[in-house]
Amino acid sequence: MIRPEEVYRIGRLGKAHGVKGELSFQFDDDVFDRAEADYLIIEVDGILVPFFIEEYRFRSDSTAILKLEDIDTQERARELTNCDVYFPRALTPHDDEEELRWSFFVGFDLVEARSGKSVGRIAHVDDTTANILFELEDGTLIPAAEELITDVDHDARRITIDLPEGLLEL
């Protein structure tokens, strides 16, 4: 069974495309194209299910046409419409930090560098503006500026951050 902490969301399936089981795939992270992965994880009725990729082709910088194994009809493809798509954390290349997308860090614990105390767990990353923010589970917003991050421990799923004094009291 695939556990939620083993994956992170990279996009959502759209409408069926054609009659042979292809789907429109809107993605935030193209890690499936950069990493060695034969499958994607799709949330179906609350369960994380692996689906092997037969082929895909890009339509834009954020959309692809995706063909999954054993999804061979328009009707089967429609069953997956609007399902969230996830990628296994274990298959995400960590050797090049520049290639990681902010969404990868959802679920990581945020630790304050000076005190060593946990600030909270990252529930969402708002990267829609120039000032990227970590949104913690309690709703607190923390700037995700690279110059504030002092360490990232992928195995422990922890980010150490040097927060400006007084930020948590706001």
Z-matrix of the N, CA and C atoms (Angstrom, degrees):
N
C 1 1.447
C 2 1.528 1 108.96
N 3 1.301 2 116.09 1 134.55
C 4 1.458 3 122.33 2 -179.74
C 5 1.523 4 108.54 3 -85.66
N 6 1.332 5 116.02 4 127.51
C 7 1.463 6 121.18 5 -179.50
C 8 1.528 7 109.45 6 -94.80
N 9 1.332 8 117.65 7 146.88
C 10 1.473 9 121.04 8 -178.38
C 11 1.524 10 113.87 9 -55.96
N 12 1.331 11 118.56 10 -33.32
C 13 1.462 12 120.25 11 -178.81
C 14 1.526 13 112.50 12 -73.28
N 15 1.325 14 118.22 13 -9.64
C 16 1.462 15 122.29 14 179.40
C 17 1.523 16 113.10 15 -88.24
N 18 1.336 17 116.86 16 -6.99
C 19 1.464 18 121.63 17 -176.11
C 20 1.524 19 110.18 18 -134.66
N 21 1.329 20 116.15 19 166.60
C 22 1.458 21 120.70 20 171.14
C 23 1.516 22 108.30 21 -141.67
N 24 1.328 23 114.73 22 149.84
C 25 1.467 24 121.59 23 -174.49
C 26 1.518 25 110.24 24 -72.14
N 27 1.345 26 115.58 25 132.83
C 28 1.464 27 119.82 26 176.90
C 29 1.523 28 112.67 27 -120.96
N 30 1.335 29 117.81 28 -8.30
C 31 1.461 30 118.29 29 179.87
C 32 1.516 31 112.81 30 170.79
N 33 1.340 32 114.33 31 -162.70
C 34 1.463 33 121.52 32 -176.24
C 35 1.528 34 108.47 33 -146.42
N 36 1.329 35 115.35 34 142.89
C 37 1.457 36 120.48 35 176.40
C 38 1.522 37 109.68 36 -81.18
N 39 1.310 38 115.24 37 138.44
C 40 1.457 39 121.21 38 177.56
C 41 1.517 40 110.33 39 -101.23
N 42 1.312 41 115.45 40 -145.89
C 43 1.459 42 121.62 41 -175.71
C 44 1.526 43 111.65 42 -73.58
N 45 1.324 44 114.21 43 159.55
C 46 1.460 45 120.75 44 172.15
C 47 1.529 46 107.80 45 -61.94
N 48 1.317 47 115.87 46 144.71
C 49 1.459 48 121.36 47 -179.06
C 50 1.530 49 107.18 48 -121.79
N 51 1.308 50 117.26 49 109.25
C 52 1.460 51 120.77 50 -178.20
C 53 1.523 52 111.21 51 79.92
N 54 1.332 53 115.18 52 -164.55
C 55 1.473 54 119.99 53 -174.43
C 56 1.521 55 113.11 54 -114.14
N 57 1.338 56 117.97 55 3.70
C 58 1.465 57 120.37 56 -175.57
C 59 1.527 58 113.47 57 -105.16
N 60 1.353 59 116.77 58 18.17
C 61 1.453 60 120.33 59 174.87
C 62 1.508 61 115.67 60 92.63
N 63 1.318 62 118.74 61 8.75
C 64 1.455 63 120.26 62 177.80
C 65 1.525 64 110.00 63 -76.91
N 66 1.332 65 115.11 64 153.78
C 67 1.457 66 121.96 65 -179.22
C 68 1.523 67 110.48 66 -131.30
N 69 1.309 68 115.57 67 147.26
C 70 1.457 69 120.68 68 169.90
C 71 1.527 70 106.87 69 -77.14
N 72 1.323 71 117.09 70 136.85
C 73 1.463 72 122.23 71 -177.19
C 74 1.519 73 108.54 72 -129.04
N 75 1.347 74 116.75 73 111.31
C 76 1.454 75 121.91 74 176.59
C 77 1.530 76 106.92 75 -93.91
N 78 1.328 77 116.68 76 120.03
C 79 1.456 78 119.84 77 -175.17
C 80 1.524 79 111.41 78 -123.22
N 81 1.338 80 113.98 79 150.50
C 82 1.460 81 122.01 80 175.46
C 83 1.519 82 110.36 81 -99.57
N 84 1.331 83 116.23 82 -19.94
C 85 1.459 84 122.43 83 -174.94
C 86 1.527 85 107.75 84 -137.43
N 87 1.332 86 116.75 85 125.29
C 88 1.466 87 120.60 86 -178.94
C 89 1.526 88 112.19 87 -92.09
N 90 1.327 89 117.02 88 27.99
C 91 1.465 90 121.64 89 -178.21
C 92 1.528 91 111.61 90 -57.66
N 93 1.319 92 117.98 91 -30.09
C 94 1.465 93 121.08 92 179.15
C 95 1.529 94 111.29 93 -62.23
N 96 1.329 95 117.48 94 -23.18
C 97 1.457 96 122.13 95 178.28
C 98 1.531 97 111.25 96 -91.29
N 99 1.314 98 117.88 97 -25.65
C 100 1.459 99 122.61 98 -176.84
C 101 1.523 100 113.72 99 -92.11
N 102 1.324 101 117.43 100 -23.93
C 103 1.466 102 121.24 101 -174.73
C 104 1.525 103 110.66 102 -104.20
N 105 1.311 104 114.76 103 163.49
C 106 1.461 105 121.10 104 175.85
C 107 1.521 106 108.58 105 -85.31
N 108 1.311 107 116.64 106 89.98
C 109 1.464 108 121.21 107 -179.89
C 110 1.510 109 109.15 108 -139.12
N 111 1.317 110 115.20 109 133.52
C 112 1.456 111 120.46 110 178.71
C 113 1.521 112 112.13 111 -96.50
N 114 1.328 113 116.32 112 -5.87
C 115 1.454 114 119.60 113 -174.33
C 116 1.525 115 111.59 114 -144.52
N 117 1.327 116 114.02 115 163.07
C 118 1.455 117 123.32 116 172.16
C 119 1.520 118 107.32 117 -123.53
N 120 1.305 119 116.27 118 159.53
C 121 1.457 120 121.57 119 177.42
C 122 1.526 121 106.99 120 -105.13
N 123 1.326 122 115.68 121 129.16
C 124 1.460 123 120.77 122 -179.71
C 125 1.518 124 108.18 123 -120.96
N 126 1.338 125 115.67 124 133.45
C 127 1.463 126 120.03 125 178.62
C 128 1.523 127 108.73 126 -84.67
N 129 1.335 128 115.40 127 112.08
C 130 1.457 129 122.12 128 -179.39
C 131 1.522 130 107.56 129 -117.26
N 132 1.320 131 116.88 130 116.18
C 133 1.467 132 122.24 131 -179.26
C 134 1.527 133 111.93 132 51.45
N 135 1.333 134 116.54 133 41.74
C 136 1.454 135 121.56 134 176.73
C 137 1.522 136 115.28 135 81.29
N 138 1.324 137 117.65 136 2.11
C 139 1.463 138 121.95 137 -179.02
C 140 1.526 139 108.37 138 -113.30
N 141 1.336 140 116.41 139 134.98
C 142 1.456 141 121.51 140 178.36
C 143 1.525 142 109.29 141 -84.20
N 144 1.335 143 115.96 142 116.25
C 145 1.463 144 122.39 143 -173.45
C 146 1.528 145 109.92 144 -121.55
N 147 1.344 146 117.97 145 129.39
C 148 1.469 147 119.40 146 176.92
C 149 1.536 148 110.62 147 -78.20
N 150 1.320 149 115.69 148 138.34
C 151 1.461 150 122.91 149 175.05
C 152 1.523 151 107.36 150 -128.56
N 153 1.320 152 116.50 151 128.43
C 154 1.459 153 120.31 152 179.37
C 155 1.517 154 110.15 153 -78.19
N 156 1.325 155 115.03 154 139.50
C 157 1.461 156 122.13 155 -178.99
C 158 1.529 157 108.67 156 -84.32
N 159 1.317 158 116.26 157 123.62
C 160 1.458 159 120.25 158 174.43
C 161 1.525 160 109.57 159 -85.04
N 162 1.326 161 115.80 160 -47.13
C 163 1.463 162 121.13 161 175.95
C 164 1.528 163 109.43 162 -167.93
N 165 1.311 164 115.61 163 164.95
C 166 1.464 165 121.40 164 174.30
C 167 1.517 166 108.12 165 -153.93
N 168 1.309 167 114.90 166 157.76
C 169 1.462 168 121.37 167 174.43
C 170 1.526 169 107.81 168 -144.70
N 171 1.301 170 115.28 169 142.60
C 172 1.456 171 120.55 170 -177.17
C 173 1.521 172 110.72 171 -81.22
N 174 1.319 173 115.82 172 139.54
C 175 1.459 174 122.00 173 173.24
C 176 1.528 175 110.20 174 -105.64
N 177 1.337 176 115.97 175 -27.82
C 178 1.469 177 122.10 176 177.98
C 179 1.524 178 107.55 177 -157.76
N 180 1.333 179 115.63 178 -171.40
C 181 1.466 180 120.28 179 178.76
C 182 1.521 181 112.62 180 -70.59
N 183 1.323 182 117.22 181 -13.60
C 184 1.465 183 119.70 182 -176.79
C 185 1.532 184 113.44 183 -133.56
N 186 1.318 185 117.37 184 8.27
C 187 1.463 186 121.00 185 -179.18
C 188 1.522 187 110.35 186 -137.11
N 189 1.324 188 114.51 187 138.37
C 190 1.466 189 120.73 188 176.04
C 191 1.523 190 108.20 189 -135.11
N 192 1.312 191 115.11 190 158.63
C 193 1.464 192 121.37 191 170.20
C 194 1.522 193 105.10 192 -99.87
N 195 1.316 194 115.73 193 122.91
C 196 1.455 195 122.63 194 -170.82
C 197 1.523 196 110.31 195 -116.33
N 198 1.335 197 116.01 196 131.91
C 199 1.464 198 121.79 197 175.20
C 200 1.520 199 107.12 198 -117.48
N 201 1.326 200 116.08 199 120.64
C 202 1.458 201 122.40 200 -179.71
C 203 1.521 202 109.88 201 -104.00
N 204 1.325 203 116.29 202 146.83
C 205 1.466 204 120.51 203 177.74
C 206 1.527 205 109.82 204 -60.92
N 207 1.319 206 115.85 205 142.58
C 208 1.471 207 124.55 206 177.39
C 209 1.526 208 114.20 207 67.87
N 210 1.312 209 118.52 208 6.41
C 211 1.464 210 122.39 209 171.40
C 212 1.527 211 104.45 210 -108.77
N 213 1.353 212 114.95 211 91.57
C 214 1.464 213 120.17 212 -168.90
C 215 1.522 214 114.93 213 -114.45
N 216 1.330 215 117.00 214 2.22
C 217 1.460 216 119.05 215 179.30
C 218 1.524 217 109.50 216 -132.35
N 219 1.311 218 115.40 217 160.75
C 220 1.452 219 121.21 218 177.64
C 221 1.536 220 110.12 219 -62.41
N 222 1.333 221 116.26 220 -36.75
C 223 1.467 222 120.47 221 -179.83
C 224 1.534 223 111.31 222 -63.89
N 225 1.338 224 117.47 223 -44.03
C 226 1.472 225 121.20 224 178.69
C 227 1.528 226 110.12 225 -65.15
N 228 1.332 227 116.65 226 -38.99
C 229 1.468 228 120.24 227 178.75
C 230 1.530 229 110.54 228 -64.35
N 231 1.319 230 117.18 229 -39.58
C 232 1.471 231 120.92 230 179.87
C 233 1.531 232 111.71 231 -61.06
N 234 1.322 233 117.52 232 -29.10
C 235 1.467 234 121.28 233 178.99
C 236 1.535 235 111.34 234 -64.13
N 237 1.334 236 116.89 235 -22.48
C 238 1.463 237 121.46 236 -178.57
C 239 1.525 238 113.57 237 -100.23
N 240 1.325 239 117.16 238 -2.39
C 241 1.454 240 121.38 239 179.67
C 242 1.524 241 110.50 240 -57.09
N 243 1.315 242 116.17 241 135.03
C 244 1.467 243 125.02 242 179.32
C 245 1.519 244 114.71 243 70.07
N 246 1.316 245 118.24 244 14.82
C 247 1.462 246 121.16 245 175.38
C 248 1.529 247 109.25 246 -84.11
N 249 1.327 248 116.18 247 141.47
C 250 1.457 249 121.11 248 176.02
C 251 1.518 250 110.12 249 -74.25
N 252 1.337 251 115.78 250 145.27
C 253 1.465 252 122.85 251 -179.56
C 254 1.529 253 108.50 252 -113.78
N 255 1.336 254 114.95 253 134.90
C 256 1.463 255 121.70 254 -177.74
C 257 1.521 256 109.47 255 -123.86
N 258 1.349 257 114.67 256 162.41
C 259 1.453 258 120.97 257 177.79
C 260 1.517 259 108.35 258 -127.67
N 261 1.344 260 117.96 259 140.86
C 262 1.471 261 120.49 260 179.96
C 263 1.533 262 111.38 261 -67.17
N 264 1.316 263 115.72 262 128.50
C 265 1.469 264 120.47 263 177.99
C 266 1.525 265 110.57 264 -59.65
N 267 1.327 266 117.03 265 -37.45
C 268 1.469 267 121.27 266 -176.41
C 269 1.531 268 112.19 267 -63.45
N 270 1.320 269 118.18 268 -24.75
C 271 1.465 270 121.56 269 -178.64
C 272 1.526 271 112.98 270 -95.13
N 273 1.328 272 116.37 271 -3.38
C 274 1.456 273 120.55 272 -179.60
C 275 1.520 274 109.35 273 -77.21
N 276 1.327 275 117.91 274 124.70
C 277 1.466 276 119.89 275 179.58
C 278 1.528 277 110.58 276 -66.25
N 279 1.346 278 117.08 277 126.11
C 280 1.465 279 121.57 278 -179.60
C 281 1.517 280 111.34 279 -104.60
N 282 1.327 281 116.64 280 -5.85
C 283 1.457 282 118.88 281 -175.09
C 284 1.518 283 112.83 282 -68.38
N 285 1.305 284 117.38 283 -22.38
C 286 1.459 285 120.85 284 179.44
C 287 1.522 286 109.40 285 -121.83
N 288 1.322 287 116.32 286 92.91
C 289 1.466 288 121.67 287 -177.67
C 290 1.531 289 111.55 288 -56.76
N 291 1.314 290 116.92 289 -27.64
C 292 1.465 291 120.68 290 -179.14
C 293 1.537 292 111.25 291 -63.74
N 294 1.326 293 117.46 292 -27.06
C 295 1.457 294 121.80 293 -175.74
C 296 1.530 295 113.26 294 -84.75
N 297 1.343 296 117.96 295 -17.05
C 298 1.462 297 120.48 296 -179.28
C 299 1.518 298 109.80 297 -69.26
N 300 1.315 299 115.86 298 140.60
C 301 1.456 300 121.25 299 175.59
C 302 1.527 301 107.75 300 -95.05
N 303 1.306 302 116.85 301 154.79
C 304 1.458 303 121.68 302 -178.31
C 305 1.526 304 111.63 303 -58.59
N 306 1.328 305 118.36 304 -33.41
C 307 1.467 306 120.91 305 -178.17
C 308 1.520 307 112.43 306 -60.36
N 309 1.326 308 118.05 307 -22.15
C 310 1.455 309 121.95 308 178.55
C 311 1.525 310 111.55 309 -58.93
N 312 1.334 311 117.77 310 -29.41
C 313 1.455 312 122.02 311 -172.54
C 314 1.530 313 114.46 312 -87.23
N 315 1.315 314 118.38 313 -0.01
C 316 1.464 315 120.32 314 174.16
C 317 1.529 316 107.75 315 -61.90
N 318 1.332 317 115.77 316 131.21
C 319 1.453 318 121.33 317 -178.01
C 320 1.522 319 113.55 318 96.85
N 321 1.325 320 117.53 319 -11.76
C 322 1.463 321 121.01 320 177.27
C 323 1.532 322 109.09 321 -75.43
N 324 1.336 323 115.80 322 149.30
C 325 1.461 324 121.20 323 172.99
C 326 1.521 325 108.34 324 -84.48
N 327 1.319 326 116.12 325 142.44
C 328 1.455 327 122.52 326 178.19
C 329 1.530 328 107.56 327 -106.25
N 330 1.326 329 116.26 328 125.01
C 331 1.460 330 122.21 329 -176.89
C 332 1.522 331 108.69 330 -120.63
N 333 1.343 332 116.21 331 133.65
C 334 1.456 333 121.62 332 178.94
C 335 1.521 334 108.90 333 -76.78
N 336 1.323 335 117.69 334 128.60
C 337 1.463 336 123.20 335 -171.66
C 338 1.525 337 113.34 336 -63.09
N 339 1.319 338 117.90 337 -45.08
C 340 1.465 339 119.85 338 -175.54
C 341 1.520 340 113.44 339 -70.14
N 342 1.337 341 116.84 340 -44.69
C 343 1.462 342 119.99 341 -176.09
C 344 1.527 343 112.66 342 -90.29
N 345 1.335 344 116.84 343 -23.52
C 346 1.467 345 120.57 344 -175.73
C 347 1.513 346 112.88 345 76.11
N 348 1.327 347 117.43 346 7.54
C 349 1.462 348 121.84 347 -178.41
C 350 1.528 349 110.91 348 -87.86
N 351 1.314 350 113.99 349 147.45
C 352 1.461 351 120.18 350 177.23
C 353 1.522 352 109.50 351 -70.57
N 354 1.320 353 115.55 352 132.74
C 355 1.457 354 121.77 353 176.86
C 356 1.520 355 109.15 354 -91.36
N 357 1.339 356 116.73 355 -31.53
C 358 1.459 357 122.22 356 179.60
C 359 1.515 358 110.68 357 151.63
N 360 1.322 359 115.47 358 -178.20
C 361 1.457 360 122.26 359 179.92
C 362 1.524 361 109.21 360 -104.56
N 363 1.330 362 116.23 361 137.75
C 364 1.466 363 121.94 362 -178.95
C 365 1.525 364 109.20 363 -74.26
N 366 1.336 365 115.73 364 120.66
C 367 1.465 366 121.81 365 179.81
C 368 1.526 367 111.64 366 -98.85
N 369 1.341 368 116.02 367 -27.60
C 370 1.460 369 120.63 368 -175.66
C 371 1.525 370 108.36 369 -159.54
N 372 1.314 371 116.21 370 152.28
C 373 1.465 372 120.83 371 174.06
C 374 1.521 373 107.41 372 -120.77
N 375 1.321 374 115.82 373 122.38
C 376 1.462 375 121.29 374 177.06
C 377 1.526 376 107.41 375 -95.06
N 378 1.332 377 115.00 376 102.98
C 379 1.466 378 119.73 377 179.48
C 380 1.523 379 110.91 378 -114.66
N 381 1.339 380 115.62 379 27.54
C 382 1.461 381 120.01 380 -178.05
C 383 1.526 382 112.80 381 -83.02
N 384 1.329 383 116.27 382 -11.10
C 385 1.466 384 119.81 383 178.35
C 386 1.526 385 109.05 384 -124.54
N 387 1.322 386 116.37 385 177.12
C 388 1.464 387 120.68 386 179.66
C 389 1.527 388 111.32 387 -66.31
N 390 1.333 389 117.22 388 -28.66
C 391 1.465 390 122.21 389 179.52
C 392 1.530 391 108.90 390 -96.75
N 393 1.306 392 116.51 391 96.55
C 394 1.460 393 122.25 392 -177.63
C 395 1.522 394 109.18 393 -72.97
N 396 1.339 395 115.78 394 139.05
C 397 1.457 396 121.51 395 -177.61
C 398 1.522 397 111.05 396 -126.86
N 399 1.347 398 115.91 397 138.76
C 400 1.451 399 121.28 398 167.21
C 401 1.523 400 106.39 399 -87.16
N 402 1.322 401 116.92 400 127.79
C 403 1.460 402 120.16 401 172.30
C 404 1.516 403 107.00 402 -102.74
N 405 1.331 404 115.85 403 119.52
C 406 1.455 405 120.60 404 -178.68
C 407 1.524 406 110.45 405 -82.42
N 408 1.324 407 116.49 406 166.18
C 409 1.460 408 121.27 407 -177.62
C 410 1.525 409 112.28 408 -58.32
N 411 1.349 410 117.63 409 -29.30
C 412 1.468 411 120.42 410 -179.86
C 413 1.528 412 112.34 411 -86.82
N 414 1.343 413 117.59 412 3.88
C 415 1.459 414 122.10 413 178.13
C 416 1.521 415 114.33 414 94.17
N 417 1.329 416 117.94 415 -7.26
C 418 1.466 417 121.55 416 178.81
C 419 1.525 418 109.95 417 -64.23
N 420 1.322 419 116.27 418 137.83
C 421 1.461 420 121.85 419 177.31
C 422 1.521 421 109.13 420 -104.86
N 423 1.333 422 116.27 421 129.73
C 424 1.459 423 123.07 422 -178.99
C 425 1.524 424 108.19 423 -125.19
N 426 1.335 425 118.33 424 131.61
C 427 1.470 426 118.89 425 177.67
C 428 1.531 427 110.71 426 -63.07
N 429 1.320 428 115.79 427 135.92
C 430 1.464 429 121.62 428 -178.17
C 431 1.524 430 110.50 429 -103.04
N 432 1.288 431 115.99 430 36.60
C 433 1.465 432 120.81 431 -179.14
C 434 1.523 433 110.15 432 -67.35
N 435 1.313 434 115.97 433 131.46
C 436 1.464 435 120.92 434 -177.64
C 437 1.523 436 112.48 435 -58.39
N 438 1.337 437 117.03 436 -32.16
C 439 1.466 438 119.13 437 -179.23
C 440 1.535 439 112.22 438 -70.43
N 441 1.326 440 118.41 439 -15.62
C 442 1.470 441 121.63 440 177.01
C 443 1.532 442 112.21 441 -89.34
N 444 1.326 443 117.16 442 -22.77
C 445 1.461 444 121.16 443 -177.13
C 446 1.524 445 109.15 444 -80.51
N 447 1.345 446 115.65 445 121.27
C 448 1.461 447 120.11 446 -177.09
C 449 1.529 448 112.22 447 -100.07
N 450 1.346 449 117.85 448 -23.14
C 451 1.464 450 119.87 449 -179.54
C 452 1.521 451 109.78 450 -159.61
N 453 1.324 452 115.28 451 145.15
C 454 1.458 453 121.78 452 173.40
C 455 1.522 454 106.83 453 -128.32
N 456 1.330 455 116.43 454 118.57
C 457 1.461 456 122.34 455 178.46
C 458 1.527 457 107.42 456 -108.05
N 459 1.338 458 116.00 457 100.74
C 460 1.465 459 120.84 458 -176.97
C 461 1.515 460 111.79 459 -65.31
N 462 1.333 461 117.39 460 -39.03
C 463 1.463 462 120.44 461 -177.88
C 464 1.528 463 111.36 462 -66.14
N 465 1.313 464 117.22 463 -42.93
C 466 1.462 465 121.39 464 -179.81
C 467 1.530 466 111.91 465 -84.99
N 468 1.334 467 116.58 466 -7.91
C 469 1.462 468 122.48 467 -178.01
C 470 1.531 469 110.08 468 55.22
N 471 1.359 470 113.32 469 56.96
C 472 1.461 471 120.35 470 -175.35
C 473 1.525 472 109.28 471 -139.18
N 474 1.327 473 114.96 472 137.87
C 475 1.459 474 122.32 473 174.39
C 476 1.525 475 107.32 474 -117.31
N 477 1.322 476 115.64 475 128.02
C 478 1.460 477 121.02 476 175.45
C 479 1.522 478 107.15 477 -99.51
N 480 1.334 479 115.16 478 130.07
C 481 1.460 480 120.30 479 -173.56
C 482 1.522 481 109.72 480 -133.23
N 483 1.321 482 116.49 481 138.30
C 484 1.459 483 123.15 482 178.28
C 485 1.528 484 107.54 483 -94.35
N 486 1.325 485 115.55 484 92.12
C 487 1.467 486 120.64 485 -175.49
C 488 1.527 487 111.31 486 -78.78
N 489 1.316 488 117.29 487 142.30
C 490 1.464 489 120.03 488 174.32
C 491 1.527 490 109.59 489 -58.61
N 492 1.316 491 116.11 490 139.50
C 493 1.459 492 121.58 491 -177.82
C 494 1.537 493 110.18 492 -57.64
N 495 1.320 494 115.81 493 133.12
C 496 1.461 495 122.21 494 177.35
C 497 1.512 496 114.98 495 87.33
N 498 1.325 497 118.31 496 -5.42
C 499 1.471 498 120.21 497 -176.85
C 500 1.528 499 112.00 498 -61.79
N 501 1.302 500 118.14 499 -39.85
C 502 1.470 501 120.70 500 -177.49
C 503 1.522 502 112.56 501 -73.47
N 504 1.333 503 117.55 502 -16.07
C 505 1.464 504 120.44 503 179.85
C 506 1.527 505 112.03 504 -84.39
N 507 1.316 506 118.35 505 -10.33
C 508 1.470 507 121.31 506 -178.16
C 509 1.502 508 111.25 507 -67.37
